[in-house]
Structure formats: C-alpha cells, structure tokens
C-alpha cells in the first residue's frame, strides 16, 4: 500500500511538473509571437464581454481598434508615461523605488496607491484578470519579466496604448480618441492626451466625457509632468531601447 501510494505521488508530481513546463513554454511562445502579431483582444476585454453577457446586457459593445505607434500622437504616448510610469525607459519591468514609496504610503493612508509599471499593466490587461490575489500577482510578475526580455520598450508602449481601458467599454487610444473627441489618435493634442491619461487609474469611475474636479486636477498635473520630462523628446529614450535590441 505504501509503495503504491508513493508511486501514485510520483506520477502525480511528474504530471504536475510536465503541465507546468507546458504552460511555461506556451506563455513564452505567446509573448514572443505578440512581439510582432498585434493582439485582437485582451483578457480584460474578454472578461468585460463575458460579464455583460451573464448579466444580460446584450447591448454591450467593445470599442477597440488597433493602430500602430506611428499613427498615435506622441503627446498621447508621453501622457501615459507621465501619468503611469515616468521611469519606463529605464527600469526592467518593476520600479522598486515606487513600490517602496507605495508600501510606506499605504501603511498609513486609507487611500491606497499603486506602483505598477506600464510593463506590469500590459501583462495584467493582456493576459490576466483584475484582483489582488497572490496567484495573480505572481503570474503578473512572470509575464512582466517575459515581456521585458522579449519586447523592446517601443512595443510595450504600443501595446499598452492600444489595450489600456479609457472607459467602461472603450479600449485603446484610437477608440478613445474617436469616442470622446471624434478624431483619430494621431491628432490628439497635449490637453486631450492628458485628460485621457487622467482616467487610467480607474476608467470605470473616472470619466473623460464628464470629468470631476479630481480628474481635471490630474489632467493639469499630467500636463505639467509632460513639460517637466522635456516634452515629446523624452520618447527618444524609448526609441533608443528599440535600437539596441536585435
């Protein structure tokens, strides 16, 4: 009986290791492929559609349209960096200084502060689900590392701009530009871009079309940060990373 149990445990353990290796290989292949293949959806978009279906909201429609980085205003690219991750050109997926500051802030404040980089947000939005479980955070960290290894910074920024959520059913800067401003993403100016970036922390509560005083103050702060970063020339640091990649 003991021998049979030990043999069963070995077989189960081997099967689990093989399944884990297969899942890891699949994740690596998927991330590598998405360096060149534009995603047609994201995990967050799929989850929103499923939620609408199961709640009976059959009128729900995802607004999403991919555009290449060259078709997006540099002001929009700079705005999301100024808002979400000013160290984006320099870190390897994680901004440990911001993480330490967020931990100290959250220990004494009821208003919690996040420290996710653009790379982490791409990992979460594209492949995972929202939530605060250790499992999801662990998977997010793994996908973030894969993305940073396999993609140049320009590609990470391009994907983020295309899958970031700007409203309850609006994903990507092109859909947001058309939905809120009735123009293409390449024509977004600094004020437009700063307002779009201002709702990124919580696009289900913060509204571009009816911005609260808090959202307007964030817009103004983001516009100031864009100027302090040196304007769109800051994006040369992102381009430089792409030029170093094979």
C-alpha positions as CSV (number, residue, x, y, z in Angstrom):
1,X,0.0,0.0,0.0
2,X,2.8,2.4,0.9
3,X,4.7,1.6,-2.3
4,X,1.5,2.1,-4.4
5,X,0.9,5.4,-2.7
6,X,4.5,6.5,-3.3
7,X,4.2,5.5,-6.9
8,X,1.0,7.5,-7.3
9,X,2.5,10.6,-5.7
10,X,5.5,10.3,-8.1
11,X,3.2,10.1,-11.1
12,X,1.1,13.0,-9.9
13,X,4.2,15.1,-9.2
14,X,5.6,14.3,-12.7
15,X,2.3,15.1,-14.3
16,X,2.2,18.4,-12.5
17,X,5.7,19.3,-13.5
18,X,5.0,18.4,-17.1
19,X,1.9,20.6,-17.1
20,X,3.8,23.4,-15.5
21,X,6.6,23.1,-18.1
22,X,4.0,23.1,-20.9
23,X,2.2,26.1,-19.5
24,X,5.5,28.0,-19.3
25,X,6.5,27.1,-22.8
26,X,3.1,28.2,-24.1
27,X,3.4,31.5,-22.3
28,X,6.9,32.1,-23.7
29,X,5.8,31.3,-27.2
30,X,2.7,33.5,-26.9
31,X,4.8,36.5,-25.6
32,X,7.4,36.0,-28.4
33,X,4.6,35.9,-31.1
34,X,3.0,39.0,-29.8
35,X,6.1,41.0,-30.3
36,X,5.1,41.0,-34.0
37,X,1.5,40.0,-34.0
38,X,-1.0,42.6,-32.9
39,X,-3.5,41.3,-30.3
40,X,-7.1,41.3,-31.5
41,X,-8.4,41.4,-27.9
42,X,-7.2,41.2,-24.3
43,X,-8.1,39.3,-21.2
44,X,-9.8,42.5,-19.8
45,X,-11.9,42.9,-22.9
46,X,-12.9,39.2,-22.9
47,X,-13.8,39.5,-19.2
48,X,-16.0,42.6,-19.8
49,X,-17.8,40.9,-22.6
50,X,-18.5,37.8,-20.5
51,X,-19.7,39.9,-17.6
52,X,-22.1,41.8,-19.9
53,X,-23.4,38.5,-21.3
54,X,-24.0,36.8,-18.0
55,X,-25.7,40.0,-16.6
56,X,-28.0,40.2,-19.6
57,X,-26.5,43.3,-21.0
58,X,-26.8,42.3,-24.7
59,X,-26.3,45.8,-25.9
60,X,-22.8,45.9,-24.6
61,X,-20.2,46.5,-27.4
62,X,-16.4,46.8,-27.0
63,X,-14.9,49.8,-28.7
64,X,-11.5,48.8,-29.8
65,X,-9.4,49.5,-32.8
66,X,-5.6,48.8,-33.1
67,X,-3.3,51.4,-34.6
68,X,0.4,51.3,-34.9
69,X,2.6,53.5,-32.7
70,X,3.4,55.7,-35.7
71,X,-0.3,56.5,-36.0
72,X,-0.6,57.7,-32.4
73,X,0.2,61.3,-31.3
74,X,3.5,61.5,-29.4
75,X,1.6,63.6,-27.0
76,X,-0.6,60.6,-26.1
77,X,2.4,58.4,-25.7
78,X,4.1,60.9,-23.4
79,X,0.9,61.5,-21.4
80,X,0.6,57.9,-20.3
81,X,4.3,57.7,-19.4
82,X,4.0,61.0,-17.4
83,X,0.8,59.6,-15.7
84,X,1.6,56.0,-15.1
85,X,5.4,55.3,-15.3
86,X,7.9,58.1,-15.6
87,X,10.8,55.6,-15.2
88,X,9.5,53.5,-18.1
89,X,12.6,53.9,-20.3
90,X,15.0,52.9,-17.5
91,X,13.5,50.0,-15.5
92,X,13.4,46.3,-16.3
93,X,9.7,45.9,-15.6
94,X,9.5,46.9,-11.9
95,X,10.0,50.3,-10.3
96,X,11.3,49.3,-6.9
97,X,11.5,52.9,-5.6
98,X,7.9,53.5,-6.4
99,X,7.0,50.2,-4.8
100,X,8.7,51.1,-1.6
101,X,7.0,54.5,-1.6
102,X,3.6,52.9,-2.2
103,X,4.1,50.4,0.7
104,X,5.0,53.2,3.1
105,X,2.1,55.4,1.9
106,X,-0.4,52.5,2.1
107,X,0.6,51.6,5.6
108,X,-0.6,55.0,7.0
109,X,-3.3,56.0,4.5
110,X,-6.8,54.8,3.6
111,X,-6.3,56.0,0.0
112,X,-4.2,53.2,-1.5
113,X,-1.5,54.0,-4.0
114,X,-0.4,51.6,-6.7
115,X,3.1,51.2,-8.2
116,X,2.5,49.2,-11.3
117,X,4.7,50.0,-14.3
118,X,3.4,50.1,-17.8
119,X,5.0,46.7,-18.4
120,X,3.1,45.3,-15.5
121,X,-0.2,46.8,-16.7
122,X,0.4,45.3,-20.1
123,X,1.0,41.9,-18.5
124,X,-2.2,42.2,-16.4
125,X,-4.5,43.6,-19.0
126,X,-3.4,41.4,-21.9
127,X,-3.1,38.0,-20.2
128,X,-4.7,38.1,-16.7
129,X,-7.6,39.3,-14.7
130,X,-8.2,42.1,-12.1
131,X,-7.8,41.3,-8.4
132,X,-5.3,41.3,-5.6
133,X,-4.6,37.6,-5.1
134,X,-1.0,36.4,-4.7
135,X,-1.5,34.0,-7.6
136,X,-2.4,36.8,-10.0
137,X,0.4,39.0,-8.8
138,X,2.8,36.1,-9.2
139,X,1.6,35.5,-12.8
140,X,1.8,39.2,-13.5
141,X,5.4,39.3,-12.4
142,X,6.3,36.3,-14.6
143,X,4.6,37.8,-17.7
144,X,6.2,41.2,-17.0
145,X,9.7,39.6,-17.0
146,X,8.9,37.7,-20.2
147,X,7.6,40.9,-21.9
148,X,10.7,42.9,-20.8
149,X,13.0,40.2,-22.1
150,X,11.2,39.6,-25.4
151,X,9.9,43.0,-26.4
152,X,11.6,46.4,-26.9
153,X,10.2,49.3,-24.9
154,X,8.5,50.8,-28.0
155,X,6.5,47.6,-28.5
156,X,5.4,47.6,-24.8
157,X,4.3,51.2,-25.1
158,X,2.5,50.5,-28.4
159,X,0.6,47.5,-26.9
160,X,-0.3,49.5,-23.8
161,X,-1.7,52.4,-25.7
162,X,-3.8,50.0,-27.7
163,X,-5.3,47.9,-24.9
164,X,-5.5,50.4,-22.0
165,X,-9.1,51.0,-20.8
166,X,-10.3,54.6,-21.1
167,X,-14.0,53.9,-20.3
168,X,-16.5,51.2,-19.4
169,X,-16.4,49.8,-23.0
170,X,-13.5,51.9,-24.6
171,X,-10.1,50.2,-25.0
172,X,-7.1,51.7,-26.7
173,X,-6.2,55.3,-27.6
174,X,-7.6,55.2,-31.1
175,X,-11.1,54.1,-29.9
176,X,-10.9,56.7,-27.1
177,X,-9.9,59.5,-29.5
178,X,-12.8,58.7,-31.8
179,X,-15.3,58.1,-29.0
180,X,-14.6,61.2,-26.9
181,X,-13.0,63.6,-29.4
182,X,-14.3,62.4,-32.8
183,X,-10.9,62.3,-34.3
184,X,-8.0,59.9,-34.8
185,X,-5.3,59.2,-32.2
186,X,-2.7,60.8,-34.4
187,X,-4.5,64.2,-33.9
188,X,-4.6,64.2,-30.1
189,X,-3.1,67.3,-28.6
190,X,-1.5,67.7,-25.2
191,X,-4.7,68.6,-23.4
192,X,-6.7,65.8,-25.0
193,X,-3.9,63.3,-24.1
194,X,-3.5,64.5,-20.5
195,X,-7.3,64.1,-19.9
196,X,-7.3,60.6,-21.4
197,X,-4.3,59.6,-19.2
198,X,-6.0,61.1,-16.2
199,X,-8.7,58.4,-16.1
200,X,-6.4,55.5,-16.4
201,X,-6.2,54.6,-12.7
202,X,-9.9,53.8,-12.7
203,X,-11.7,54.3,-16.0
204,X,-14.9,52.8,-14.6
205,X,-15.4,55.7,-12.2
206,X,-13.3,58.5,-13.7
207,X,-15.0,59.8,-16.9
208,X,-13.4,61.6,-19.8
209,X,-16.8,63.0,-21.1
210,X,-17.8,64.3,-17.6
211,X,-14.6,64.8,-15.7
212,X,-14.8,65.5,-12.0
213,X,-12.7,68.2,-10.3
214,X,-10.2,65.4,-9.3
215,X,-9.9,64.2,-12.9
216,X,-9.3,67.8,-14.1
217,X,-6.6,68.3,-11.4
218,X,-5.0,65.1,-12.5
219,X,-5.1,66.3,-16.1
220,X,-3.4,69.5,-15.2
221,X,-0.7,67.7,-13.2
222,X,-0.1,65.3,-16.0
223,X,0.3,68.2,-18.5
224,X,2.9,69.7,-16.1
225,X,4.7,66.4,-15.8
226,X,4.9,66.1,-19.6
227,X,6.6,69.5,-19.7
228,X,9.0,68.7,-16.9
229,X,10.0,65.5,-18.7
230,X,11.1,67.7,-21.6
231,X,8.2,67.2,-23.9
232,X,8.0,64.5,-26.6
233,X,11.8,64.4,-26.9
234,X,11.6,62.2,-23.8
235,X,10.2,59.5,-26.2
236,X,13.7,59.3,-27.7
237,X,14.8,57.3,-24.7
238,X,12.1,54.7,-25.6
239,X,13.2,54.6,-29.2
240,X,16.9,54.2,-28.1
241,X,16.0,51.0,-26.3
242,X,14.4,49.6,-29.6
243,X,17.6,50.5,-31.5
244,X,19.7,48.4,-29.0
245,X,17.5,45.3,-29.4
246,X,18.3,42.6,-32.1
